[in-house]
Amino acid sequence: MRRDAMHQYINSLPDPNYATLRVLVLHLHRVSLQSGLNKMDIRNLGIVFGPTVLGGGNVQDAGWQTKVMETILHHTYEIFDPDE
């Protein structure tokens, strides 16, 4: 359900925002595939990039921002077509 909501929201973004997010998420997904070397698994990437990508300086929002980013990264190829 969370993935479907993210997919719907992401697809409703303006084209430049969608394209930027797509490139970033595909890159972060590739980074996560090398987590054995770089220690940046999906959880760590969510912690670092969730608040940055989803914005806001409110510390209380960091938890849900992290979860949203983790969900996007877990379902990268279901949300974004890798060949667009």
N, C-alpha and C positions, 0 to 999 in steps of 0.2 A: 504494500500500500504506500509506504514512504517513497519507494523507488518510482512508482507510477506518478505520484504527486510531483516529485522532483523532475521527472521527464516532461510532464505537462508544463510546469513552470519554466523550465529551461527552454523548451521549444517556443514559448511565447515571448522570449527575449527579443529585442531588436537585433537585426542581423549582425551588426558589428560586435555587440555584446556576446551574442551566441558564438560567433567565430573566435573571439578572444578566449572565452571560457573553454571552448572545445580544445583549442591548442594547448592551453594551460593544463587541463585535466588529462589529456592524452600524454603530455610530457610527465606529469606527476605519476600517472599510472606506470609509465616506463621506469621511472625512478623507483617506485615501489617494488618492481620486479627484481631489482638489484639490492633489496633490503639486507641480504646476507652480507653484502660488502659495505653498504653505506648506512645501515641501521635505520633507514627511513622507510618503515613499513606504513601501511595505510593509516594506522592509528596516529603515528607520529606526524605524518603529512597532514592529517586532519587537524591536529593540535596546532601546527605551525601555520597552515594556510587557511583554515576555516575562518578565524577572525579577520584575516587580511582580505580574503576574497569576498566574504559576506559583509564586511564593513562594520562600522560601529566601534566606538571606543568603550562601550559598556562591558565591564568585566563579567557581569552576571549573564550576558548573552554568549559568552565563549563556549559554554557547554553545548548548547544546541547548534552553534555554528560549527563546532568540531564534528558533531554527529551528522550534520547535513553534508559536510565535506567528505566524511568517511563513506556515507551512503553513495554519493556521486562517484567516488573512486572505486568502491566495490562493484558498482554497476556501470563502469565506464562504457563498455561496448554495447550495453543495452540502451544507454541514454544517447551516446554519440556514435555515429557511423564512422569507423576508422578510415574509410575510403572517400569521404566527402571532399 
